[in-house]
Amino acid sequence: MDTNEGKYDKKTDKGDTSHFQALATALSGTVGTGNIAGVALAVHLGGPAALFWMLMTAFLGMCTKFVEVTLSHKYRDFDEKGMVAGGPMYYMKKRLNINLKNGKQIKTGYWIGGFFAIATILSSFGTGSLPQINSISNAMFATFGIQHMVTGAVLSVLLGLIIIGGIKRIAQVTEKLVPFMAIIYFAGAIAVIFSNYQNIIPSFISIFSDIFSGTAAVGGFLGAGFAFAFNNGVNRGLFSNEAGQGSAPIAHAAAKAHEPVSEGMVAILEPFIDTIIICFLTGMVLLSSGVWNEKLSNQFQQTDIEILAGYYHEQNEENLAALKNHLNNKDKVSLFTGEIQIEEGKILDKISIIHARSLAENIEVRQGGDLFSGKIPVTNGKITDRSGNLTFTGQSLIHSAPLSTAAFSKSILGNSGQYIVAIALLLFAFSTAIAWSYYGDRSVTYLVGAKYIVVYRIIFVLGFFLASFTDTTIIWSLSLITIALMTVPNLIGLLILHKEVKSTIKDYWIDFKKEHPKN
């Protein structure tokens, strides 16, 4: 038996990758910016309780991932080049047709599979390519001062060289890249957690103490109710491990395995590694470091600014309750409309500014680098000045990748902790782009055949380069839509075929016991 094969594998098993390579490729697609920025956003919005609900999605995700991978491996095909062509679109094509009483069949499965394949191609850009390189280039510029276009050019060439070799070269890269990037991130996270050892137990308890009541106000965090913590934890968890979306089964379909159930079992490891290990580590880094509820100096994003009519103070219990309800979309407080007067960068009006869901302090307004004096128009709490020259700085909570960066700096690593986040973001996001290029080219194969894959790959790499130095806000919106368009038909298909999965598992164990009787 080959040394790369498992104990129960057979030399005659068909496929393009080993179990581990398929797992590594699928993990490279799921372990990405969501594990760094997504966890930080969930904790920022919902507090420690959101991390609990994120972890709960992983346990449900294990079951979902097992079922979708089992079905996709069972009904995979081989394209005209002899390469595996698999994924939810293939089980949809073969098993979601409508059989009529006269013996005829309506090919509904083919069209549902086509719909899923189109959504996957769009998502390969909206999820796996454009936002990823945009995040990488921003991180490289902020941390090392490398120009966005330079980062884009170098990584685009590297991406092209990898994906042109297809799944076999992709698997060869990911099986080395995934363990390497996981070790780097794990080591950095452990360094932060144990540098703040006195906060380990309190942080761990905080994850479970308020799961049904939400998180109370603490530090600069103004509090979050149960619904807010639950929704953000579940949303970020599903975004991270992609359970039910139908992307990972495309990678697992390529694995050499004679039993689909065995590959489904391998896939169970994905949500466990992605969410229960990596996301949990990120969460503990954020909580133990204390930065999640600490106001830090930063430049405000105008989209995160909300100007309130009147002065609020978080030490006032009535003010605090009103702000918590406002942020949790209950009773809204009055928003400011009019003009705010600024003199030498200081706000003269009796108003309050919320930035990143916290009351901002020590606010300074500049225009083109100089302290600003004048009036700024505001409508319903939002600044309507579109000149783009005004900048607001001050102290407030921060979120997403900057929050993770701040957390990694609160350890024996000091300011060098920011480099771990930047490098991890580079590796995580780049590996995601590699995996999604494969998901997209298998979808192209389903729709128009393998001969058009090269066209897709050229467009994929070109888009990857362009997104390194352009705004991808619209792409993120497209991503959320395409994820939903992939998930809905996949979950419907899994529900329809749940009895078949049950019988497939039963048959697997019967055959397994026959082939491997106990001694």
C-alpha positions as CSV (number, residue, x, y, z in Angstrom):
1,M,0.0,0.0,0.0
2,D,1.2,3.5,-0.8
3,T,2.5,5.5,2.1
4,N,0.2,8.4,1.2
5,E,-2.9,6.2,1.5
6,G,-4.9,5.7,4.7
7,K,-5.3,2.4,6.4
8,Y,-8.6,1.7,4.7
9,D,-7.9,3.2,1.3
10,K,-7.5,1.1,-1.8
11,K,-5.0,1.6,-4.7
12,T,-7.9,1.4,-7.1
13,D,-9.6,4.5,-5.6
14,K,-10.3,7.1,-8.2
15,G,-9.6,10.8,-7.7
16,D,-7.2,13.6,-8.1
17,T,-6.1,14.2,-4.5
18,S,-5.6,12.4,-1.2
19,H,-7.9,12.8,1.8
20,F,-5.5,15.2,3.4
21,Q,-5.0,17.2,0.2
22,A,-8.8,17.5,-0.2
23,L,-9.1,18.6,3.4
24,A,-6.3,21.1,3.1
25,T,-7.8,22.6,0.0
26,A,-11.2,22.9,1.5
27,L,-9.7,24.4,4.7
28,S,-7.7,26.9,2.6
29,G,-11.1,28.1,1.2
30,T,-12.7,28.4,4.7
31,V,-9.8,29.6,6.8
32,G,-9.6,33.2,5.7
33,T,-10.3,36.7,6.8
34,G,-13.4,35.5,8.7
35,N,-11.1,33.8,11.2
36,I,-9.3,37.1,12.0
37,A,-11.6,40.0,11.1
38,G,-14.9,38.1,11.3
39,V,-14.4,36.9,14.9
40,A,-13.3,40.4,15.9
41,L,-16.4,41.9,14.3
42,A,-18.7,39.3,16.0
43,V,-17.2,40.1,19.5
44,H,-17.3,43.8,18.7
45,L,-21.0,43.7,17.9
46,G,-22.3,41.1,20.3
47,G,-19.7,40.8,23.0
48,P,-18.2,37.5,24.4
49,A,-21.6,35.8,24.1
50,A,-21.4,36.1,20.3
51,L,-18.3,33.8,20.4
52,F,-20.4,31.1,22.1
53,W,-23.0,31.1,19.3
54,M,-20.2,31.1,16.7
55,L,-18.9,27.9,18.3
56,M,-22.4,26.4,18.3
57,T,-22.6,26.8,14.5
58,A,-19.5,24.6,14.2
59,F,-21.2,21.6,15.9
60,L,-24.2,22.0,13.5
61,G,-21.8,22.7,10.7
62,M,-20.1,19.3,11.2
63,C,-23.3,17.5,10.5
64,T,-24.1,19.7,7.5
65,K,-20.6,19.4,6.1
66,F,-20.7,15.6,6.4
67,V,-24.0,15.3,4.5
68,E,-23.1,17.7,1.6
69,V,-19.6,16.2,1.1
70,T,-21.0,12.6,1.1
71,L,-23.6,13.4,-1.5
72,S,-21.2,15.4,-3.7
73,H,-18.6,12.6,-3.6
74,K,-21.2,10.0,-4.4
75,Y,-22.5,11.7,-7.5
76,R,-19.3,13.2,-8.9
77,D,-18.3,12.9,-12.6
78,F,-15.1,13.1,-14.6
79,D,-14.7,15.7,-17.3
80,E,-13.4,15.3,-20.9
81,K,-9.8,15.6,-19.6
82,G,-10.3,12.8,-17.0
83,M,-10.3,15.2,-14.0
84,V,-12.9,14.9,-11.3
85,A,-15.9,17.2,-11.7
86,G,-17.9,17.2,-8.5
87,G,-19.9,19.3,-6.1
88,P,-23.5,20.0,-5.2
89,M,-24.4,20.8,-8.8
90,Y,-23.7,17.2,-9.8
91,Y,-25.9,15.6,-7.1
92,M,-28.6,18.2,-8.0
93,K,-28.4,17.2,-11.7
94,K,-28.7,13.5,-10.9
95,R,-31.1,13.4,-8.0
96,L,-33.3,16.5,-8.0
97,N,-35.2,15.7,-11.2
98,I,-39.0,15.3,-11.2
99,N,-40.3,11.8,-12.3
100,L,-43.7,11.9,-14.0
101,K,-46.2,9.0,-13.9
102,N,-45.9,8.4,-17.6
103,G,-42.2,7.5,-17.1
104,K,-40.8,10.8,-18.4
105,Q,-38.6,13.0,-16.3
106,I,-38.4,16.8,-16.0
107,K,-34.7,17.8,-15.8
108,T,-35.2,20.3,-12.9
109,G,-32.0,19.1,-11.2
110,Y,-29.9,20.2,-14.2
111,W,-31.3,23.7,-14.0
112,I,-31.0,23.9,-10.2
113,G,-27.4,22.7,-10.5
114,G,-26.8,25.4,-13.2
115,F,-28.2,28.0,-10.9
116,F,-25.9,26.9,-8.1
117,A,-22.9,26.8,-10.5
118,I,-23.5,30.4,-11.7
119,A,-23.8,31.5,-8.0
120,T,-20.5,29.7,-7.3
121,I,-18.6,31.4,-10.1
122,L,-19.9,34.8,-8.9
123,S,-19.0,34.0,-5.4
124,S,-15.5,32.9,-6.4
125,F,-15.0,36.5,-7.2
126,G,-17.2,38.1,-4.5
127,T,-15.9,35.8,-1.7
128,G,-12.7,34.1,-2.8
129,S,-10.8,36.6,-4.9
130,L,-11.5,40.3,-4.9
131,P,-12.2,41.1,-1.2
132,Q,-9.3,38.8,-0.2
133,I,-6.6,40.5,-2.2
134,N,-8.0,43.9,-1.2
135,S,-7.7,42.9,2.5
136,I,-4.1,41.6,1.8
137,S,-2.9,44.7,0.0
138,N,-4.4,47.0,2.7
139,A,-2.7,45.0,5.4
140,M,0.7,45.0,3.6
141,F,0.5,48.8,3.0
142,A,-0.5,49.5,6.6
143,T,2.1,47.2,8.2
144,F,5.0,47.3,5.8
145,G,4.3,50.3,3.6
146,I,4.2,48.1,0.4
147,Q,2.2,49.8,-2.4
148,H,-1.2,48.1,-3.1
149,M,-0.4,47.6,-6.8
150,V,3.0,45.9,-6.0
151,T,1.3,43.4,-3.7
152,G,-1.4,42.8,-6.3
153,A,1.1,42.2,-9.1
154,V,3.3,39.8,-7.2
155,L,0.5,37.7,-5.8
156,S,-1.4,37.7,-9.1
157,V,1.6,36.1,-10.8
158,L,2.0,33.6,-8.0
159,L,-1.7,32.8,-8.1
160,G,-1.6,32.3,-11.9
161,L,1.3,29.9,-11.6
162,I,-0.5,27.8,-9.0
163,I,-4.0,27.6,-10.4
164,I,-2.9,26.9,-14.0
165,G,-1.8,23.5,-12.8
166,G,-5.3,22.6,-11.7
167,I,-6.4,20.7,-8.6
168,K,-3.2,18.6,-8.3
169,R,-0.9,21.6,-8.1
170,I,-3.4,23.5,-5.9
171,A,-3.5,20.5,-3.5
172,Q,0.3,20.3,-3.5
173,V,0.4,23.9,-2.4
174,T,-2.4,23.9,0.1
175,E,-1.2,20.7,1.9
176,K,2.0,22.6,2.8
177,L,0.5,26.1,3.2
178,V,-2.4,25.3,5.5
179,P,-0.3,23.6,8.2
180,F,2.3,26.3,8.0
181,M,-0.1,29.2,8.3
182,A,-2.0,27.4,11.1
183,I,1.2,26.9,13.1
184,I,2.2,30.6,12.8
185,Y,-1.2,31.8,13.9
186,F,-1.5,29.3,16.7
187,A,1.9,30.2,18.1
188,G,1.1,33.9,18.0
189,A,-2.3,33.5,19.6
190,I,-0.9,31.3,22.4
191,A,1.8,33.9,23.1
192,V,-0.9,36.6,23.5
193,I,-3.2,34.5,25.7
194,F,-0.4,33.4,28.1
195,S,1.0,36.9,28.2
196,N,-2.3,37.8,29.8
197,Y,-2.6,34.6,31.8
198,Q,-4.5,36.4,34.6
199,N,-7.4,37.0,32.2
200,I,-7.7,33.5,30.8
201,I,-10.2,32.1,33.2
202,P,-12.4,35.3,33.4
203,S,-12.3,35.5,29.6
204,F,-13.4,31.9,29.2
205,I,-16.2,32.3,31.7
206,S,-17.4,35.4,30.0
207,I,-18.1,33.4,26.8
208,F,-20.6,31.3,28.6
209,S,-22.0,33.5,31.4
210,D,-24.3,35.7,29.3
211,I,-25.4,33.5,26.4
212,F,-29.1,34.0,27.0
213,S,-29.1,37.5,28.4
214,G,-26.5,39.2,26.2
215,T,-23.5,41.1,27.3
216,A,-23.7,44.0,29.8
217,A,-21.9,47.3,29.3
218,V,-18.3,47.1,30.2
219,G,-15.5,49.5,29.4
220,G,-16.3,51.3,26.2
221,F,-18.7,48.5,25.1
222,L,-22.2,49.7,25.5
223,G,-23.9,46.3,25.8
224,A,-25.6,43.9,23.5
225,G,-28.9,41.9,23.9
226,F,-29.3,38.2,23.4
227,A,-30.7,38.6,19.8
228,F,-27.8,40.8,18.7
229,A,-25.2,38.4,20.2
230,F,-27.0,35.3,18.7
231,N,-27.4,36.8,15.2
232,N,-23.9,38.1,14.9
233,G,-22.3,34.9,16.4
234,V,-24.2,32.6,14.0
235,N,-23.7,34.8,11.0
236,R,-20.0,35.1,11.5
237,G,-19.7,31.4,12.3
238,L,-21.4,30.3,9.1
239,F,-19.4,32.8,7.1
240,S,-16.2,31.4,8.5
241,N,-16.8,27.6,8.2
242,E,-19.1,27.8,5.1
243,A,-21.1,24.8,6.3
244,G,-24.2,24.3,4.0
245,Q,-22.9,26.7,1.4
246,G,-21.7,23.9,-0.9
247,S,-18.2,25.1,-1.6
248,A,-16.0,22.6,0.3
249,P,-17.8,19.5,-1.3
250,I,-16.3,20.6,-4.6
251,A,-12.8,20.1,-3.2
252,H,-13.7,16.9,-1.4
253,A,-15.3,15.4,-4.5
254,A,-11.7,15.2,-6.0
255,A,-10.5,12.9,-3.2
256,K,-9.4,9.3,-3.8
257,A,-12.0,7.4,-1.9
258,H,-14.2,4.4,-2.8
259,E,-16.7,5.2,-0.1
260,P,-18.4,8.7,-0.1
261,V,-19.2,8.3,3.6
262,S,-15.5,8.1,4.5
263,E,-14.8,11.4,2.7
264,G,-17.8,12.9,4.6
265,M,-16.1,11.9,7.8
266,V,-12.9,13.7,6.8
267,A,-14.9,16.8,6.1
268,I,-16.2,16.9,9.7
269,L,-12.8,18.1,10.7
270,E,-13.3,21.4,8.8
271,P,-15.7,23.2,11.1
272,F,-13.8,21.8,14.0
273,I,-10.5,23.2,12.9
274,D,-11.8,26.4,11.4
275,T,-14.3,27.5,14.1
276,I,-13.8,25.6,17.3
277,I,-10.0,25.9,17.2
278,I,-9.0,28.9,15.1
279,C,-12.0,31.2,15.7
280,F,-11.9,30.2,19.4
281,L,-8.2,31.1,19.6
282,T,-8.9,34.5,18.0
283,G,-11.8,35.1,20.4
284,M,-9.6,34.3,23.5
285,V,-6.9,36.6,22.1
286,L,-9.4,39.4,21.9
287,L,-10.9,38.8,25.3
288,S,-7.7,38.1,27.3
289,S,-5.9,41.1,25.8
290,G,-8.8,43.4,26.9
291,V,-8.8,45.4,23.7
292,W,-12.3,44.3,22.7
293,N,-13.9,46.8,25.1
294,E,-11.1,49.4,25.2
295,K,-11.2,52.7,23.5
296,L,-8.2,53.2,21.3
297,S,-6.9,56.1,19.3
298,N,-7.9,55.8,15.6
299,Q,-9.1,57.6,12.5
300,F,-12.9,57.3,12.3
301,Q,-14.6,55.8,9.3
302,Q,-17.4,58.1,8.2
303,T,-19.7,55.2,7.6
304,D,-19.3,54.2,11.3
305,I,-20.0,57.7,12.6
306,E,-23.4,58.6,14.0
307,I,-24.1,62.0,15.5
308,L,-26.7,62.2,18.4
309,A,-28.7,65.2,19.3
310,G,-27.7,66.0,22.9
311,Y,-24.9,65.0,25.2
312,Y,-24.7,61.5,26.5
313,H,-22.3,60.1,29.1
314,E,-21.8,56.4,29.7
315,Q,-21.4,56.9,33.4
316,N,-25.1,58.0,33.5
317,E,-27.3,54.9,33.9
318,E,-30.2,56.4,32.0
319,N,-27.9,57.5,29.2
320,L,-26.3,54.0,29.1
321,A,-29.7,52.2,28.9
322,A,-30.8,54.5,26.1
323,L,-27.6,54.0,24.1
324,K,-27.8,50.2,24.5
325,N,-31.4,50.1,23.2
326,H,-30.4,52.4,20.4
327,L,-27.5,50.2,19.3
328,N,-29.6,47.0,19.6
329,N,-32.3,48.5,17.3
330,K,-34.9,49.0,20.0
331,D,-35.8,52.5,21.1
332,K,-33.8,54.9,19.0
333,V,-32.5,58.1,20.4
334,S,-32.8,61.5,18.6
335,L,-30.3,62.0,15.8
336,F,-28.8,65.4,15.0
337,T,-29.8,67.3,11.9
338,G,-28.3,70.7,11.1
339,E,-24.7,72.1,11.1
340,I,-22.1,71.4,13.7
341,Q,-19.7,74.2,14.5
342,I,-16.0,73.3,14.6
343,E,-13.2,75.6,15.8
344,E,-9.5,74.6,15.7
345,G,-10.6,71.0,15.3
346,K,-12.8,70.9,18.3
347,I,-16.6,70.5,18.3
348,L,-18.4,73.4,20.0
349,D,-22.0,72.0,19.9
350,K,-23.5,70.0,22.7
351,I,-23.7,66.7,20.8
352,S,-22.4,63.2,21.1
353,I,-20.7,61.1,18.4
354,I,-21.0,57.3,18.3
355,H,-18.2,55.6,16.4
356,A,-17.9,51.8,16.1
357,R,-20.8,51.4,18.5
358,S,-19.1,53.4,21.3
359,L,-19.1,57.0,22.5
360,A,-16.2,58.7,20.9
361,E,-13.8,60.8,23.1
362,N,-11.2,63.4,22.4
363,I,-12.4,64.1,18.9
364,E,-10.4,66.2,16.5
365,V,-11.5,67.2,13.0
366,R,-8.9,67.9,10.3
367,Q,-9.1,69.0,6.7
368,G,-6.1,68.1,4.5
369,G,-4.0,67.5,7.6
370,D,-4.8,70.9,9.2
371,L,-7.1,71.5,12.1
372,F,-10.5,72.4,10.7
373,S,-12.6,75.4,11.5
374,G,-16.1,75.9,10.1
375,K,-19.5,74.2,9.8
376,I,-20.2,70.6,8.8
377,P,-23.7,69.7,7.5
378,V,-25.4,66.7,9.2
379,T,-28.7,64.9,8.3
380,N,-30.2,62.3,10.5
381,G,-27.0,61.7,12.3
382,K,-24.9,61.3,9.1
383,I,-22.3,63.8,7.8
384,T,-23.4,65.0,4.4
385,D,-20.1,66.7,3.4
386,R,-18.9,64.7,0.4
387,S,-15.6,66.5,-0.2
388,G,-13.7,63.6,1.3
389,N,-11.1,66.0,2.9
390,L,-12.5,65.9,6.4
391,T,-11.0,63.4,8.8
392,F,-12.2,62.6,12.4
393,T,-9.8,61.2,14.9
394,G,-10.2,60.3,18.5
395,Q,-10.7,57.4,20.9
396,S,-13.3,54.8,20.4
397,L,-13.8,51.0,20.0
398,I,-12.4,49.5,16.9
399,H,-13.4,46.3,15.0
400,S,-12.4,43.7,12.4
401,A,-8.8,43.3,11.4
402,P,-7.5,46.4,13.3
403,L,-9.0,45.0,16.5
404,S,-7.2,41.7,16.0
405,T,-4.0,43.6,15.3
406,A,-4.3,45.6,18.5
407,A,-4.9,42.4,20.5
408,F,-1.8,40.7,19.1
409,S,0.3,43.6,20.2
410,K,-0.8,43.1,23.9
411,S,1.8,40.4,24.7
412,I,5.5,39.7,25.0
413,L,5.5,40.2,21.2
414,G,4.8,43.9,21.6
415,N,4.4,45.9,18.4
416,S,5.8,43.0,16.4
417,G,2.5,41.2,17.1
418,Q,1.0,43.3,14.2
419,Y,3.3,41.4,11.8
420,I,1.7,38.1,12.8
421,V,-1.7,39.4,11.9
422,A,-0.5,40.8,8.6
423,I,1.3,37.6,7.7
424,A,-1.6,35.4,8.8
425,L,-4.0,37.6,6.9
426,L,-1.8,37.3,3.8
427,L,-1.6,33.5,4.0
428,F,-5.2,32.9,5.0
429,A,-6.6,35.2,2.3
430,F,-4.3,34.1,-0.4
431,S,-5.1,30.4,0.3
432,T,-8.8,31.3,0.1
433,A,-8.3,32.7,-3.4
434,I,-6.5,29.6,-4.5
435,A,-9.3,27.2,-3.3
436,W,-12.1,29.4,-4.7
437,S,-10.4,29.4,-8.1
438,Y,-10.9,25.7,-8.2
439,Y,-14.6,25.9,-7.1
440,G,-15.1,28.4,-9.9
441,D,-13.4,26.3,-12.6
442,R,-15.4,23.2,-11.7
443,S,-18.6,25.3,-12.0
444,V,-17.4,26.5,-15.4
445,T,-16.9,22.8,-16.4
446,Y,-20.5,22.0,-15.3
447,L,-21.9,24.8,-17.4
448,V,-19.9,24.9,-20.6
449,G,-17.2,22.3,-20.4
450,A,-13.5,22.0,-19.4
451,K,-12.2,23.8,-22.6
452,Y,-13.3,27.2,-21.2
453,I,-11.6,26.8,-17.8
454,V,-8.5,28.7,-19.1
455,V,-10.7,31.8,-19.9
456,Y,-12.1,31.7,-16.4
457,R,-8.7,31.5,-14.9
458,I,-7.4,34.5,-16.9
459,I,-10.4,36.6,-15.8
460,F,-10.0,35.4,-12.2
461,V,-6.3,36.4,-12.0
462,L,-7.0,39.7,-13.8
463,G,-9.8,40.6,-11.3
464,F,-7.5,39.6,-8.4
465,F,-4.9,42.1,-9.6
466,L,-7.4,45.0,-10.2
467,A,-9.0,44.5,-6.8
468,S,-5.7,45.0,-5.0
469,F,-5.9,48.7,-5.6
470,T,-9.6,49.4,-6.1
471,D,-12.5,49.7,-3.6
472,T,-14.4,46.4,-3.2
473,T,-17.3,47.6,-1.0
474,I,-19.7,46.6,-3.8
475,I,-18.0,43.2,-4.1
476,W,-18.6,42.5,-0.4
477,S,-22.3,43.2,-1.0
478,L,-22.3,40.9,-4.0
479,S,-20.5,38.2,-1.9
480,L,-23.4,38.1,0.7
481,I,-25.9,37.7,-2.1
482,T,-24.0,35.0,-3.9
483,I,-23.4,33.1,-0.7
484,A,-27.2,33.0,-0.1
485,L,-27.8,31.9,-3.7
486,M,-25.4,29.0,-3.2
487,T,-26.7,28.0,0.2
488,V,-30.5,27.9,-0.4
489,P,-30.6,25.3,-3.2
490,N,-27.9,23.3,-1.5
491,L,-29.8,23.1,1.8
492,I,-33.0,22.3,0.0
493,G,-31.2,19.5,-1.8
494,L,-29.8,18.1,1.4
495,L,-33.2,18.2,3.0
496,I,-34.8,16.3,0.1
497,L,-32.1,13.6,0.1
498,H,-31.7,13.2,3.8
499,K,-33.2,9.7,3.7
500,E,-30.8,8.6,1.0
501,V,-27.9,9.8,3.1
502,K,-29.2,7.8,6.0
503,S,-29.3,4.6,3.9
504,T,-25.9,5.4,2.4
505,I,-24.4,5.6,5.9
506,K,-26.1,2.3,6.9
507,D,-24.8,0.5,3.9
508,Y,-21.3,1.9,4.5
509,W,-21.1,0.4,8.0
510,I,-22.5,-2.9,6.9
511,D,-19.7,-3.1,4.2
512,F,-17.1,-1.8,6.6
513,K,-17.8,-4.5,9.1
514,K,-17.7,-7.2,6.5
515,E,-14.3,-6.0,5.1
516,H,-12.8,-5.4,8.5
517,P,-14.2,-7.9,11.0
518,K,-12.9,-7.7,14.6
519,N,-10.1,-10.1,15.3
